[in-house]
Amino acid sequence: MNVMQKPTSLPPERSGKIANPELLARRKALADAKDAGIWQTNPPPQEIKIAGVRALKFSPSGKSRGTILHIHGGAFRIGCPEQISHFALALAQHCSVTVICPAYRLAPEYPYPAGLNDTRAVMEVLIADNDTPLILSGDSAGGGLAAGLAAMAMNNAKRPAGLVLLSPWLDLTVSSASYRQNVSSDPLFSAESAREAAELYLQGHPPSDVLASPLLGSVEEFPPTLINVGYDEVLADDARQFHLKLLGASIPVQLQTVKAMEHVAVTRSLSLPGAAETFEALVSFINSLLLPSAE
């Protein structure tokens, strides 16, 4: 990628479209699973509001060394913070951090930049109200949102201390070669579903917008970053190309490419292939950014 645009201000919010019956059915199935307690944790998270955005707060057993703002995936059109509860609680406990998972607005009812506005508002409150470091994190589409937040925070006096990208979707032009090369090895995402999701999210806005597609923008002031992706994912090239871009800007960055690991396995279950390896690297990276615990 040779494009090195710097991020500009977000466009105004717009009215969106009504979700189709298939998407509504998928959301209902997710809501039913949530109501059935499939993602229930012990201890349970605290449900809070930050800047008017509903969020789940997972706390460590002792003093918190920092805060992770983790943004869930779901191709911008589905998903909820409850579905990453086990992952978030594990992070809180293993790293002695507070983990905040926001329920940002989803497309197509709320197209770009609604989700980015919601998560930015949460980030700004967390940065302003906390003396401890803030680490941005996201999986899949949430990784794209997290990278967009890092881009918007580049000129802030107080910046995030780190960035975690798990199977991130960073280029909404859906043009990477891995969409074709890994079409038969990625059962959870595809070029067809990516194009459909991008259209519902952008609704006529150009995918070249560097805050919608952070791979196309400047990364000169990004924080230290960990990128993790499955070797056979269709999003593997988004991860690899972003890694090269950060290296080119002399940003401290680690790329972990895991064979036989499915899309965002670590957020789904630590028992999935590659998830434990990913979680170990994630804990090590987070600990490297934080002061040792006083306890």
Residue pairs with C-beta under 8 A, 6 or more apart in sequence:
1 215
1 216
1 241
1 245
3 208
3 210
3 216
3 217
4 217
4 218
5 210
5 216
5 217
5 218
6 210
6 217
6 218
7 148
7 151
7 152
7 154
7 210
7 211
7 217
7 218
8 210
8 211
10 113
10 116
10 117
10 120
10 211
11 112
11 113
11 205
11 209
13 110
13 113
13 114
13 117
14 111
14 203
16 107
16 108
16 109
16 110
16 111
16 114
16 203
17 108
17 109
17 111
17 200
17 203
18 108
18 109
19 27
19 77
19 108
19 109
23 77
23 78
23 108
26 78
27 78
30 78
30 79
30 80
30 83
31 80
33 39
33 83
34 80
34 82
34 83
39 82
39 83
39 84
39 85
39 86
40 85
41 58
41 85
41 86
41 89
43 89
45 56
45 57
45 58
45 85
45 88
45 89
45 101
46 56
46 57
46 59
47 54
47 55
47 56
47 57
48 54
48 55
48 56
48 57
49 55
50 100
50 102
50 121
50 122
50 125
50 126
51 118
51 121
51 122
51 124
51 125
52 121
53 102
53 103
53 104
53 118
53 119
53 121
53 122
54 102
54 103
55 81
55 100
55 101
55 102
55 103
55 122
56 81
56 82
56 85
56 88
56 100
56 101
56 103
57 98
57 99
57 100
58 85
58 88
58 89
58 91
58 92
58 98
58 99
58 100
58 101
59 92
59 98
60 92
60 93
60 95
60 96
60 97
60 98
61 93
62 96
62 293
62 295
63 96
63 293
63 294
63 295
64 96
64 97
64 98
64 132
65 95
65 96
65 97
65 132
65 133
65 290
65 291
65 293
66 95
66 97
66 98
66 132
66 133
66 134
66 135
66 161
66 286
66 289
66 290
67 97
67 98
67 99
67 100
67 126
67 130
67 132
67 133
67 134
67 135
68 91
68 95
68 97
68 98
68 99
68 100
68 134
68 135
68 136
68 137
68 164
68 286
69 100
69 102
69 119
69 122
69 123
69 126
69 134
69 135
69 136
69 137
69 146
69 149
70 84
70 87
70 88
70 91
70 99
70 100
70 101
70 137
70 138
70 139
70 142
70 164
71 101
71 102
71 104
71 119
71 136
71 137
71 138
71 139
71 142
71 143
71 145
71 146
72 79
72 80
72 81
72 83
72 84
72 101
72 138
72 139
72 142
72 267
73 79
73 138
73 139
73 140
73 141
73 142
73 143
73 167
73 169
73 264
73 267
74 106
74 140
74 141
74 142
75 140
75 141
75 169
75 189
75 193
75 194
75 197
75 201
76 106
76 107
76 112
76 115
76 141
76 197
76 200
76 201
77 106
77 107
77 108
77 197
77 200
77 201
78 106
79 106
79 142
80 103
81 88
81 101
81 102
81 103
83 267
84 101
84 139
84 267
85 101
86 269
86 270
87 266
87 267
87 268
87 270
88 99
88 101
89 99
90 270
90 279
91 97
91 99
91 282
91 283
91 286
92 98
92 99
94 279
94 283
95 283
95 286
95 287
95 290
96 293
96 295
97 135
97 286
97 290
100 122
100 126
102 118
102 119
102 122
104 114
104 115
104 118
104 119
104 145
105 114
105 115
105 118
106 115
107 114
107 115
107 197
107 200
107 201
107 203
108 200
108 201
108 203
111 200
111 201
111 202
111 203
111 205
112 201
112 202
112 203
112 205
112 209
112 212
113 211
113 212
115 145
115 201
116 145
116 148
116 149
116 211
116 212
119 145
119 146
119 149
120 149
120 152
123 134
123 136
123 149
123 153
123 160
126 134
127 134
127 153
127 156
127 158
127 159
127 160
128 158
132 290
133 160
133 161
133 162
133 289
133 290
134 160
134 161
135 160
135 161
135 162
135 163
135 164
135 286
135 289
136 146
136 149
136 150
136 160
136 162
136 163
136 164
136 223
137 146
137 163
137 164
137 165
137 166
138 144
138 145
138 146
138 147
138 164
138 165
138 166
138 168
139 166
139 167
139 168
139 264
139 266
139 267
140 166
140 167
140 168
140 169
140 189
140 235
140 263
140 264
141 169
141 197
143 165
143 166
143 167
143 168
143 169
143 170
144 168
144 169
144 170
144 172
144 212
144 213
144 214
146 163
146 164
146 165
146 168
147 163
147 165
147 168
147 170
147 214
147 242
148 211
148 212
148 214
149 160
150 160
150 163
150 214
150 222
150 223
150 225
151 210
151 211
151 214
151 217
151 218
151 219
151 222
152 211
153 159
153 160
154 218
154 220
154 221
154 222
155 221
159 221
159 223
160 223
161 223
161 224
161 289
161 290
162 223
162 224
162 225
162 226
162 285
162 286
162 289
163 222
163 223
163 224
163 225
163 226
164 225
164 226
164 228
164 282
164 285
164 286
165 225
165 226
165 227
165 228
165 239
165 242
166 228
166 229
166 264
166 266
166 267
166 278
167 228
167 229
167 230
167 233
167 235
167 239
167 263
167 264
168 227
168 229
168 235
168 238
168 239
168 242
169 194
169 235
169 238
170 213
170 214
170 215
170 238
170 239
170 241
170 242
171 207
171 213
171 215
171 216
171 238
171 241
172 198
172 201
172 202
172 207
172 212
172 213
173 207
173 208
173 213
173 216
174 191
174 194
174 195
174 198
174 207
176 234
176 235
176 236
176 237
176 238
176 241
177 237
178 233
178 234
178 235
178 236
178 237
178 238
179 190
179 191
179 194
179 234
179 237
180 191
182 232
182 233
182 234
182 236
183 190
183 191
183 234
185 232
185 233
186 230
186 232
186 233
186 234
186 262
186 263
187 262
188 262
188 263
188 264
189 233
189 234
189 235
189 263
190 234
191 234
194 234
198 207
201 212
202 212
205 212
207 213
208 216
210 216
210 217
210 218
211 217
214 242
215 238
215 241
215 242
215 245
218 249
219 242
219 245
219 246
219 249
219 251
220 249
220 251
222 246
222 249
222 251
223 251
224 251
224 252
224 253
224 288
224 289
225 246
225 251
225 252
225 253
225 254
226 253
226 254
226 256
226 281
226 282
226 285
227 239
227 242
227 243
227 253
227 254
227 255
227 256
228 239
228 255
228 256
228 257
228 258
228 266
228 278
228 281
228 282
229 235
229 236
229 238
229 239
229 240
229 255
229 256
229 257
229 258
230 236
230 257
230 258
230 259
230 260
230 261
230 262
230 263
230 265
230 274
231 257
231 258
231 259
231 260
231 261
232 259
232 260
233 262
233 263
235 263
236 257
239 255
239 257
240 255
240 257
243 253
243 255
246 253
247 253
254 281
254 285
256 277
256 278
256 281
258 274
258 277
258 278
259 274
260 273
260 274
261 272
261 273
261 274
261 275
261 277
261 278
262 268
262 272
262 273
262 274
265 272
265 273
265 274
265 275
265 278
266 272
266 274
266 275
266 278
266 279
266 282
268 275
269 275
270 276
270 279
